[in-house]
């Protein structure tokens, strides 16, 4: 089973940013919730701050914010802790 260690966080290329701009936008106020990935998600963070940890909880977590391109693997079970309001482009595949 994937863990947060399998989450990819990096700065996108200009071409990747252009592609992401055609994807839908999702927003979320500060909150904490469980999430199970039944598909791979790629997202471009436009605003906010998030920390994602494994579920069941371990000491591992990954954080990301504006300008990050994040990829979540299918099968990941995690907890999203939205620290600052988030706005992102997202795509499931």
N, CA, C and O atoms as a MOPAC input file, in Angstrom:
PM7 MOZYME 1SCF
protein

 N      0.84800 1    -1.18600 1     0.00000 1
 C      0.00000 1     0.00000 1     0.00000 1
 C      0.89200 1     1.24800 1     0.00000 1
 O      1.86400 1     1.31600 1     0.75200 1
 N      0.56300 1     2.22600 1    -0.83700 1
 C      1.34900 1     3.46900 1    -0.87700 1
 C      1.26200 1     4.22600 1     0.45700 1
 O      0.28900 1     4.10500 1     1.20100 1
 N      2.30000 1     4.99900 1     0.72600 1
 C      2.33300 1     5.87300 1     1.90100 1
 C      2.64200 1     7.29300 1     1.42900 1
 O      2.86500 1     7.52700 1     0.24100 1
 N      2.65300 1     8.23800 1     2.37400 1
 C      2.96600 1     9.61500 1     1.98700 1
 C      4.38200 1     9.73900 1     1.42600 1
 O      4.69300 1    10.72000 1     0.74900 1
 N      5.24300 1     8.75700 1     1.69800 1
 C      6.58300 1     8.76700 1     1.09600 1
 C      6.50200 1     8.64200 1    -0.41900 1
 O      7.44300 1     9.00700 1    -1.12400 1
 N      5.37600 1     8.12500 1    -0.92800 1
 C      5.18500 1     7.95200 1    -2.36400 1
 C      4.55200 1     9.16800 1    -3.02800 1
 O      4.36400 1     9.18400 1    -4.24500 1
 N      4.22200 1    10.18500 1    -2.24000 1
 C      3.65800 1    11.42700 1    -2.78600 1
 C      4.80800 1    12.25100 1    -3.37100 1
 O      5.82700 1    12.46200 1    -2.71300 1
 N      4.63400 1    12.71200 1    -4.60400 1
 C      5.65400 1    13.51100 1    -5.27700 1
 C      5.30500 1    14.99200 1    -5.16100 1
 O      4.19100 1    15.39800 1    -5.49200 1
 N      6.25200 1    15.79300 1    -4.69300 1
 C      6.07500 1    17.24500 1    -4.60300 1
 C      7.27400 1    17.89300 1    -5.28600 1
 O      8.42200 1    17.66100 1    -4.90700 1
 N      6.98700 1    18.71200 1    -6.30500 1
 C      8.07400 1    19.38500 1    -7.03000 1
 C      7.54100 1    20.63100 1    -7.70500 1
 O      6.33200 1    20.85600 1    -7.76300 1
 N      8.45500 1    21.43300 1    -8.21100 1
 C      8.08500 1    22.62900 1    -8.97200 1
 C      7.84600 1    22.21500 1   -10.42600 1
 O      8.67600 1    21.52000 1   -11.01200 1
 N      6.72200 1    22.63300 1   -11.01300 1
 C      6.40100 1    22.25000 1   -12.38600 1
 C      7.15700 1    23.08200 1   -13.41700 1
 O      7.66600 1    24.16400 1   -13.12500 1
 N      7.21200 1    22.54200 1   -14.62800 1
 C      7.76900 1    23.29200 1   -15.75200 1
 C      6.69900 1    24.26600 1   -16.25400 1
 O      5.53400 1    24.15700 1   -15.87300 1
 N      7.08600 1    25.20000 1   -17.09300 1
 C      6.12200 1    26.14500 1   -17.68400 1
 C      5.06000 1    25.40500 1   -18.49700 1
 O      3.88700 1    25.77900 1   -18.47200 1
 N      5.47000 1    24.34900 1   -19.22400 1
 C      4.51300 1    23.56700 1   -20.00700 1
 C      3.50900 1    22.85400 1   -19.10100 1
 O      2.32000 1    22.79100 1   -19.41500 1
 N      3.98500 1    22.32100 1   -17.98600 1
 C      3.08900 1    21.64700 1   -17.04200 1
 C      2.09100 1    22.64000 1   -16.43300 1
 O      0.91700 1    22.31600 1   -16.25800 1
 N      2.56100 1    23.83900 1   -16.11500 1
 C      1.66900 1    24.87300 1   -15.56400 1
 C      0.57700 1    25.20500 1   -16.57600 1
 O     -0.59300 1    25.31400 1   -16.21100 1
 N      0.94600 1    25.36400 1   -17.82900 1
 C     -0.03100 1    25.67600 1   -18.87500 1
 C     -1.07800 1    24.56900 1   -18.98200 1
 O     -2.26800 1    24.85200 1   -19.12100 1
 N     -0.64500 1    23.31900 1   -18.91800 1
 C     -1.57300 1    22.17900 1   -18.99200 1
 C     -2.51800 1    22.17400 1   -17.78500 1
 O     -3.71900 1    21.94900 1   -17.93800 1
 N     -1.98500 1    22.41800 1   -16.60300 1
 C     -2.78800 1    22.39400 1   -15.37500 1
 C     -3.89600 1    23.44800 1   -15.38900 1
 O     -4.95500 1    23.24700 1   -14.79600 1
 N     -3.65200 1    24.55900 1   -16.06000 1
 C     -4.63800 1    25.65300 1   -16.07800 1
 C     -5.95200 1    25.25900 1   -16.75600 1
 O     -6.96100 1    25.94500 1   -16.59300 1
 N     -5.94600 1    24.16100 1   -17.51300 1
 C     -7.18000 1    23.69700 1   -18.15700 1
 C     -7.98100 1    22.76400 1   -17.23700 1
 O     -9.11100 1    22.39700 1   -17.56200 1
 N     -7.40800 1    22.38800 1   -16.10700 1
 C     -8.07200 1    21.47900 1   -15.17000 1
 C     -9.03700 1    22.24500 1   -14.26500 1
 O     -8.91100 1    23.45900 1   -14.10500 1
 N    -10.00800 1    21.53000 1   -13.66900 1
 C    -10.93000 1    22.18100 1   -12.72100 1
 C    -10.18800 1    22.72700 1   -11.50200 1
 O     -9.04700 1    22.35200 1   -11.23100 1
 N    -10.85600 1    23.61300 1   -10.78000 1
 C    -10.30900 1    24.18600 1    -9.54500 1
 C    -11.10400 1    23.66000 1    -8.35600 1
 O    -12.32900 1    23.54900 1    -8.41000 1
 N    -10.39300 1    23.34100 1    -7.29300 1
 C    -10.98700 1    22.90300 1    -6.02500 1
 C    -10.48000 1    23.83600 1    -4.93700 1
 O     -9.30700 1    24.20800 1    -4.92400 1
 N    -11.36600 1    24.21100 1    -4.02800 1
 C    -10.97400 1    25.05100 1    -2.89400 1
 C    -11.43400 1    24.39000 1    -1.60300 1
 O    -12.38000 1    23.60200 1    -1.59500 1
 N    -10.74700 1    24.72300 1    -0.50700 1
 C    -11.09400 1    24.16300 1     0.79300 1
 C    -10.61400 1    25.10700 1     1.88700 1
 O     -9.48500 1    25.59800 1     1.85200 1
 N    -11.47700 1    25.35000 1     2.84800 1
 C    -11.12000 1    26.15100 1     4.02200 1
 C    -10.30600 1    25.28800 1     4.98900 1
 O    -10.29600 1    24.06500 1     4.85000 1
 N     -9.62800 1    25.89200 1     5.95900 1
 C     -8.88200 1    25.09500 1     6.93500 1
 C     -9.77400 1    24.01800 1     7.56800 1
 O    -10.86600 1    24.29600 1     8.06300 1
 N     -9.27300 1    22.80200 1     7.53200 1
 C    -10.01900 1    21.65600 1     8.04100 1
 C     -9.09500 1    20.44800 1     8.08900 1
 O     -7.94600 1    20.50900 1     7.65000 1
 N     -9.61100 1    19.35600 1     8.62400 1
 C     -8.86300 1    18.09900 1     8.70000 1
 C     -9.83700 1    16.98400 1     8.32800 1
 O    -10.92300 1    16.88900 1     8.90000 1
 N     -9.44500 1    16.13500 1     7.36300 1
 C    -10.34400 1    15.07200 1     6.92100 1
 C     -9.56100 1    13.90100 1     6.33500 1
 O     -8.44200 1    14.06400 1     5.84900 1
 N    -10.17300 1    12.71700 1     6.39100 1
 C     -9.61300 1    11.50400 1     5.79500 1
 C     -9.88400 1    11.50900 1     4.30000 1
 O    -10.90600 1    12.02200 1     3.84500 1
 N     -8.94200 1    10.92400 1     3.52900 1
 C     -9.14000 1    10.79900 1     2.08900 1
 C     -8.49400 1     9.50800 1     1.59500 1
 O     -7.36500 1     9.19100 1     1.97100 1
 N     -9.21000 1     8.76500 1     0.75100 1
 C     -8.69600 1     7.55100 1     0.12300 1
 C     -8.60400 1     7.80400 1    -1.38200 1
 O     -9.58800 1     8.19900 1    -2.00700 1
 N     -7.43700 1     7.58100 1    -1.95700 1
 C     -7.23600 1     7.79400 1    -3.39000 1
 C     -7.57200 1     6.52400 1    -4.16500 1
 O     -6.84000 1     5.53600 1    -4.10700 1
 N     -8.69500 1     6.56200 1    -4.89600 1
 C     -9.10000 1     5.44200 1    -5.74600 1
 C     -8.58000 1     5.63100 1    -7.16600 1
 O     -8.69300 1     4.73500 1    -8.00200 1
 N     -8.00800 1     6.80400 1    -7.42900 1
 C     -7.34700 1     7.12800 1    -8.68900 1
 C     -6.10900 1     7.95600 1    -8.35100 1
 O     -6.00600 1     8.51100 1    -7.25700 1
 N     -5.17100 1     8.03500 1    -9.29600 1
 C     -4.01900 1     8.91700 1    -9.12700 1
 C     -4.49200 1    10.35100 1    -9.31800 1
 O     -5.22200 1    10.65100 1   -10.26300 1
 N     -4.06900 1    11.24200 1    -8.41000 1
 C     -4.39400 1    12.65900 1    -8.56300 1
 C     -3.11000 1    13.45500 1    -8.75000 1
 O     -2.12400 1    13.24900 1    -8.04300 1
 N     -3.14100 1    14.36500 1    -9.71400 1
 C     -2.07500 1    15.34900 1    -9.89700 1
 C     -2.71300 1    16.71200 1    -9.70700 1
 O     -3.77900 1    16.98800 1   -10.25700 1
 N     -2.05800 1    17.57000 1    -8.92500 1
 C     -2.62900 1    18.89800 1    -8.70300 1
 C     -1.53700 1    19.95500 1    -8.63400 1
 O     -0.40200 1    19.69200 1    -8.23500 1
 N     -1.92300 1    21.15900 1    -9.03900 1
 C     -1.06100 1    22.33400 1    -8.96100 1
 C     -1.64000 1    23.23600 1    -7.87900 1
 O     -2.76400 1    23.72200 1    -8.00500 1
 N     -0.87700 1    23.45700 1    -6.82400 1
 C     -1.34300 1    24.26900 1    -5.70500 1
 C     -1.18000 1    25.74500 1    -6.06800 1
 O     -0.08100 1    26.20400 1    -6.38100 1
 N     -2.28700 1    26.47200 1    -6.02000 1
 C     -2.29000 1    27.90100 1    -6.33900 1
 C     -2.16500 1    28.75700 1    -5.08600 1
 O     -1.55700 1    29.82700 1    -5.11500 1
 N     -2.74800 1    28.27900 1    -3.97400 1
 C     -2.73000 1    29.03200 1    -2.71700 1
 C     -2.93600 1    28.05600 1    -1.57400 1
 O     -3.49700 1    26.97500 1    -1.75000 1
 N     -2.46800 1    28.46200 1    -0.39300 1
 C     -2.72400 1    27.67900 1     0.81200 1
 C     -1.55100 1    26.86400 1     1.28600 1
 O     -0.45700 1    26.91200 1     0.72500 1
 N     -1.81500 1    26.10500 1     2.34900 1
 C     -0.79900 1    25.26300 1     2.96700 1
 C     -1.47800 1    23.99900 1     3.48200 1
 O     -2.50300 1    24.06100 1     4.16000 1
 N     -0.88500 1    22.84300 1     3.14600 1
 C     -1.46800 1    21.55500 1     3.50900 1
 C     -0.37500 1    20.62600 1     4.03300 1
 O      0.75600 1    20.64100 1     3.54800 1
 N     -0.72900 1    19.82200 1     5.02500 1
 C      0.11800 1    18.72600 1     5.48400 1
 C     -0.71000 1    17.45600 1     5.37700 1
 O     -1.82200 1    17.38800 1     5.90200 1
 N     -0.16900 1    16.44900 1     4.69600 1
 C     -0.85500 1    15.17500 1     4.51800 1
 C     -0.05800 1    14.10700 1     5.25700 1
 O      1.16200 1    14.01400 1     5.11700 1
 N     -0.77400 1    13.29500 1     6.05200 1
 C     -0.12600 1    12.21900 1     6.80500 1
 C     -0.79600 1    10.88800 1     6.49100 1
 O     -1.92300 1    10.84500 1     5.99600 1
 N     -0.08700 1     9.80800 1     6.78500 1
 C     -0.61200 1     8.46800 1     6.53900 1
 C     -1.79800 1     8.17000 1     7.44800 1
 O     -1.92700 1     8.72800 1     8.53700 1
 N     -2.66100 1     7.27500 1     6.97000 1
 C     -3.74800 1     6.74700 1     7.78000 1
 C     -3.72400 1     5.24000 1     7.62900 1
 O     -3.87500 1     4.77200 1     6.50100 1
 N     -3.54600 1     4.43400 1     8.67600 1
 C     -3.44100 1     4.92900 1    10.05300 1
 C     -2.18800 1     5.78000 1    10.23600 1
 O     -1.20200 1     5.64700 1     9.51000 1
 N     -2.26500 1     6.65400 1    11.22800 1
 C     -1.21300 1     7.65700 1    11.40600 1
 C      0.13200 1     7.04100 1    11.76300 1
 O      0.22800 1     6.11000 1    12.56100 1
 N      1.16100 1     7.59700 1    11.14200 1
 C      2.55600 1     7.27800 1    11.44000 1
 C      3.23000 1     8.61100 1    11.72800 1
 O      2.56100 1     9.63700 1    11.85400 1
 N      4.52200 1     8.59400 1    11.83000 1
 C      5.25500 1     9.84800 1    12.04600 1
 C      5.56000 1    10.53800 1    10.72400 1
 O      6.14400 1    11.62100 1    10.71800 1
 N      5.17600 1     9.93000 1     9.60500 1
 C      5.47700 1    10.47500 1     8.28900 1
 C      4.39800 1    11.45200 1     7.83600 1
 O      3.20700 1    11.24400 1     8.07100 1
 N      4.84400 1    12.52500 1     7.17900 1
 C      3.91100 1    13.47900 1     6.57300 1
 C      4.62900 1    14.18800 1     5.43400 1
 O      5.85400 1    14.14400 1     5.32400 1
 N      3.83400 1    14.84700 1     4.58400 1
 C      4.37600 1    15.63900 1     3.49600 1
 C      3.60700 1    16.95800 1     3.48100 1
 O      2.39100 1    16.97600 1     3.67300 1
 N      4.32000 1    18.05700 1     3.25300 1
 C      3.70200 1    19.38300 1     3.21500 1
 C      3.93100 1    20.01900 1     1.85500 1
 O      4.93200 1    19.76100 1     1.18800 1
 N      2.97800 1    20.85800 1     1.46000 1
 C      3.11900 1    21.55100 1     0.18300 1
 C      2.30900 1    22.83600 1     0.20400 1
 O      1.44000 1    23.04300 1     1.05100 1
 N      2.63300 1    23.70300 1    -0.77200 1
 C      1.98600 1    25.00800 1    -0.82700 1
 C      2.04400 1    25.58500 1    -2.23000 1
 O      2.28200 1    24.85600 1    -3.19200 1
 N      1.82600 1    26.89500 1    -2.35400 1
 C      1.73100 1    27.54800 1    -3.65700 1
 C      2.92500 1    27.24200 1    -4.57400 1
 O      4.08700 1    27.30600 1    -4.17200 1
 N      2.58100 1    26.90700 1    -5.82000 1
 C      3.61600 1    26.64400 1    -6.81300 1
 C      4.04900 1    25.19700 1    -6.89400 1
 O      4.81900 1    24.83700 1    -7.78400 1
 N      3.56700 1    24.34200 1    -5.97400 1
 C      3.96300 1    22.93500 1    -5.98600 1
 C      3.05300 1    22.11500 1    -6.89600 1
 O      1.83800 1    22.31200 1    -6.92000 1
 N      3.65800 1    21.19600 1    -7.64100 1
 C      2.94000 1    20.19800 1    -8.40700 1
 C      3.00600 1    18.91400 1    -7.57800 1
 O      4.09100 1    18.40800 1    -7.29400 1
 N      1.84100 1    18.39300 1    -7.19500 1
 C      1.78100 1    17.26800 1    -6.26500 1
 C      1.08500 1    16.10000 1    -6.94800 1
 O      0.07200 1    16.27600 1    -7.62500 1
 N      1.64300 1    14.89500 1    -6.76200 1
 C      1.04400 1    13.68700 1    -7.33200 1
 C      0.81700 1    12.68200 1    -6.21400 1
 O      1.74300 1    12.28800 1    -5.50500 1
 N     -0.46400 1    12.27200 1    -6.07400 1
 C     -0.87200 1    11.30100 1    -5.06200 1
 C     -1.13400 1     9.96100 1    -5.74400 1
 O     -1.88700 1     9.90700 1    -6.71600 1
 N     -0.52300 1     8.87000 1    -5.25100 1
 C     -0.70700 1     7.57200 1    -5.90600 1
 C     -2.05200 1     6.92800 1    -5.55700 1
 O     -2.59400 1     7.13700 1    -4.47200 1
 N     -2.57500 1     6.13900 1    -6.50100 1
 C     -3.78000 1     5.36900 1    -6.25600 1
 C     -3.51000 1     4.42100 1    -5.08200 1
 O     -2.42600 1     3.84700 1    -4.97700 1
 N     -4.49600 1     4.26400 1    -4.21000 1
 C     -4.36400 1     3.37200 1    -3.05800 1
 C     -3.92400 1     4.05900 1    -1.78200 1
 O     -3.96700 1     3.44900 1    -0.71400 1
 N     -3.49700 1     5.32600 1    -1.86300 1
 C     -3.05900 1     6.04900 1    -0.67000 1
 C     -4.25000 1     6.33500 1     0.24500 1
 O     -5.28800 1     6.82200 1    -0.20400 1
 N     -4.08900 1     6.02700 1     1.52700 1
 C     -5.08100 1     6.37000 1     2.54800 1
 C     -4.40600 1     7.38700 1     3.45700 1
 O     -3.37600 1     7.09900 1     4.06700 1
 N     -4.99100 1     8.57600 1     3.54300 1
 C     -4.29500 1     9.64500 1     4.23600 1
 C     -5.25500 1    10.57200 1     4.96800 1
 O     -6.47600 1    10.45500 1     4.86500 1
 N     -4.65700 1    11.49700 1     5.70900 1
 C     -5.39300 1    12.55600 1     6.39100 1
 C     -4.88100 1    13.88000 1     5.83700 1
 O     -3.68200 1    14.15700 1     5.87500 1
 N     -5.79900 1    14.69600 1     5.32200 1
 C     -5.47300 1    16.04100 1     4.86500 1
 C     -5.66300 1    16.99200 1     6.03300 1
 O     -6.71800 1    17.00500 1     6.66600 1
 N     -4.63300 1    17.79200 1     6.32000 1
 C     -4.72900 1    18.84700 1     7.32900 1
 C     -4.48000 1    20.16900 1     6.59900 1
 O     -3.33900 1    20.56400 1     6.35900 1
 N     -5.58200 1    20.83800 1     6.25500 1
 C     -5.50600 1    22.09800 1     5.52200 1
 C     -5.24200 1    23.21200 1     6.52900 1
 O     -6.12300 1    23.58000 1     7.30700 1
 N     -4.02500 1    23.74200 1     6.50900 1
 C     -3.59600 1    24.76100 1     7.47500 1
 C     -4.06400 1    26.16200 1     7.08900 1
 O     -4.47400 1    26.95000 1     7.94200 1
 N     -3.99600 1    26.46200 1     5.77900 1
 C     -4.43900 1    27.74500 1     5.22600 1
 C     -5.32400 1    27.43800 1     4.03500 1
 O     -5.09100 1    26.44200 1     3.35000 1
 N     -6.34500 1    28.26700 1     3.75600 1
 C     -7.27600 1    27.97200 1     2.66700 1
 C     -6.54800 1    27.58400 1     1.37500 1
 O     -5.61600 1    28.26000 1     0.93900 1
 N     -6.99800 1    26.47800 1     0.77800 1
 C     -6.34200 1    25.91700 1    -0.40100 1
 C     -7.15900 1    26.17600 1    -1.66000 1
 O     -8.38900 1    26.12500 1    -1.66400 1
 N     -6.41400 1    26.45800 1    -2.73000 1
 C     -6.98400 1    26.55000 1    -4.07100 1
 C     -6.02900 1    25.79500 1    -4.97800 1
 O     -4.82500 1    26.05000 1    -4.98000 1
 N     -6.58000 1    24.85300 1    -5.75600 1
 C     -5.70600 1    24.03800 1    -6.61000 1
 C     -6.43100 1    23.65700 1    -7.88900 1
 O     -7.65500 1    23.53500 1    -7.92300 1
 N     -5.63200 1    23.47100 1    -8.95000 1
 C     -6.08900 1    22.78800 1   -10.16000 1
 C     -5.84200 1    21.31200 1    -9.90700 1
 O     -4.83000 1    20.95000 1    -9.30600 1
 N     -6.76300 1    20.43900 1   -10.36200 1
 C     -6.58700 1    19.01100 1   -10.09500 1
 C     -7.02300 1    18.17500 1   -11.29500 1
 O     -7.84000 1    18.59300 1   -12.11500 1
 N     -6.43700 1    16.96500 1   -11.36300 1
 C     -6.78300 1    16.02600 1   -12.42200 1
 C     -6.64800 1    14.60700 1   -11.86000 1
 O     -5.63500 1    14.26500 1   -11.25000 1
 N     -7.68100 1    13.78900 1   -12.07300 1
 C     -7.63000 1    12.37600 1   -11.68300 1
 C     -7.40400 1    11.53300 1   -12.93200 1
 O     -7.97400 1    11.79800 1   -13.99000 1
 N     -6.55500 1    10.50400 1   -12.78600 1
 C     -6.31100 1     9.60000 1   -13.92200 1
 C     -6.23300 1     8.17200 1   -13.43500 1
 O     -6.03300 1     7.25700 1   -14.23400 1

